[in-house]
Amino acid sequence: MKHVLVVAGAAAALIAAGLVGYFVAWQSAPTVATHDTAATSQSSSPKILYWYDPMLPQQHFDHPGTSPTGMQMVPKFADAGGSANQDVVRIDPAVEQNLGVRSEVIKVGTLPATLHVPGTVAWDQRLAVTVSARTDSTLEKLYVRAPYAAVKAGQPLAEILAPQWNAAAAEYFALDDATSADARALRGAAHARLLALGMDDATIRGLRAGSERITLRAPIAGVVSELNAREGQQISAGMPIMSLNGLDSVWVDPAIPQAQSGGVGAGTPIVATLSALPGATFRSRVEELLPDVDPITRTRRARIVLPNPKHELAPGMFVDVRIDGAADAPRPLVPDEAVIADGTDTRVIQMLSDGGFKPVRVKTGRASGGMTEILAGLHGGERIVTSGQFLIDSEASLAGALERLNTGPKPVPAASNGAMPGMKMPPASSSSSSSPSSGAHP
């Protein structure tokens, strides 16, 4: 019995020792794990380059805290590889895939020199003539009573009663039998006066025959484009009765986008086609690129003269104009949607070989066919972002990369002191280490 008690006591002592050892191990294990985790976290955490205000990313501070605008500053870490390139933006690959970021390599080429622009047929203003009475008169008879009536050269248009003309004609007729040199000179002067009053020889012969009315005839063949008077109306000197326009040639007014007007000038060949005349083509050249830009459509007009011997072209017709402009030198070409313009800068987002993104300021030229030529900033062969670039551009703005774009950091004006409009600022500290704003990098 005594032997059994000894064995039971020994077993109890062993169990107690085991429990004590387990308790000691349990207490020490978390401490070791915590130290190991902290060491691992410290070794894997990226290096903090500086702190910045998300609303003013161009200002950098050397320690955390509250910015002069009252915002909590956030740290800027170095790249995963230890790079401190502040102009490079990095995006998580999963986010990049969700955004559908697409890119393509820039190629060097020339934009198509041929332009297809709409145009409208208009009167040739050089063929316009105004018919008017040169003295006070009464419109007794009107032979053309509606606009756009076709007339022939010499066709009677109207008859007027003008006492002043009749008096001048009577003076001229009174000198018909003059024989002396002075009388013949007076007769010649009277005839010149009739011509100055707007009469022609046919009208003068009519007055000689006893007619009191004066006939106004069409000086050219064309169309009555405007009818400004009615039969029986009193006509004052110089008042237009009607306007005539010739149709032997017409003008075409094309609407050329101002961005594509650089290769168009006097002598540029064009080909005009109309849906109203299938199969018919009209070839000509640009007579002049007009110094007139429509403020609404931002298009520039050119003057094109088209021969119209058959009078097929009528003012107001819609015309498709193909302009064979001069080709430019080869330049880098980027898709229109890849260009970011904010009114101050024009830039694209370049994709780097290590997966980073960098904004690049560019100078753009002409645009045609969905492509824009780059005059400066790119050389060709770079890979740029064509979809999702606006989010990357926003990230670059938050990171301050746009402020340093090609020109380095831009100083903040002293008057604003980095504050947002309407926000009160604390007084500036004279010490370089007394506030977070004093730690800003130059």
C-alpha positions, 0 to 999 in steps of 0.5 A: 500500500505504501508503495502505491502511494509513492508511485501516485505522488511521483505521478502527481509531481510530474503532472504539476511540472508539466503544467508549469512548463506549459504555462511558462511556454504559453506566456513567452510565445506571444512575446517572441512572435510579436518581436518577429512580426514587428521585425518583419513589418519594419523590414518590409515597410517601404521608405517614406519620402515625405508627407504631403497635403492631398489638396496641395500635393506640390507642398512637401513636409519632412514629418507628419501632422496637420497641413497649413490648410487643416488637412491631415497629411499622408505619407509618400512612399518610395517605389517598391524597388527603392526608386524615389522617382516622384514623377512616376505613378504606380497602380495596383495591377488588379485596379489597372485591369478593372479600369480596362487600361489600354495602351499602344506604341506611338508610330511616326507618320503623316496625317492624310492631306485630303480633307472631306468637308461640307460646303454650300453653293452661293451666288458669285457676288462678282456677277451681281448687278443692281437696277435702280433709278438715278432720279426721283420717278414713279414705277409705272410698269413692272415686267418682272413680278417675282424673285428668281425669275430668269432674264436675258440681257437687254430684256425690259424689266420696268418702265418709269416716269421721270420728269427730270429724264424727260426734260434732259431728253427734250434738251437733247432732241432740241439740238438735233438740227444744230450745225455750229460747232458750239451747238454740236458740243452742247448736243454731245454734252446733253447726250452724255447727261442722258447716259449719266442718268442711266439711259441707254440708246434704246431708251433715248430712241423710245423717248424720241418716238414720243413715249413719256415712259423710260424703259429699264433693261437687264444689263446682264443675263441671270436671275432676279435675286431680289425684288425691292419695289412694286408697280405704282411705287414712288422711287427715290434717286438711288433706290434699288428696284431689283438685283440680278445675279449671273449663273455662269459661275457660282461660289462654294463656301466650305466649312474647314475645321480650323485645326485642319486649315493649315495645309489649305491655301490659294491654288489648292485643288478641290473636287466637288460632288452633289447628291442632286447630280449623281456622277457629276464632278466639278473641279476647281481650285481654292481661290482664297482662304478667307480670314474669317472663323465661325465663332460657334463651329470654329470652322474657316471658310474658303472661296472656291469658284466653280464654272456653271455653264449649264446653270446646274448649280443653284445657290443653297445646294449642299456640296461635298468638297474634297480638298487635296491639301499639302502633306506635312512632314512625318511626325509622331501620331497619337489617337485623339482620345489619348490627349489630355488638355485642361486649358493650360497644359496638353499631355499624354500618359506614358507607360514605362517598361517597369509598369509605371505611368508618367505624364508627358507634356506634348505640343500638338499639331493637326488632327485628322482621321482620329489621330493627332500629330505631336510636334514636341514631347514625343519621338515615336516608339513610346508606349502611351495609355489610350484608355483609362488615362484620366484616372491615372492623370488624376492620380498623378495630380494628387501625387504632385507629378503634374506640378513637376511636369518637365519643369520641376516644382513650381513655387507657391505664391507667398501671398497665398501661403498654400491656403485654399480660398476663404481659409484662414491660415495660422501665423507663419513660424520663424523656426524651421522645426516648430510646425509641419509647414516649416519642413517643406522641401524647397 
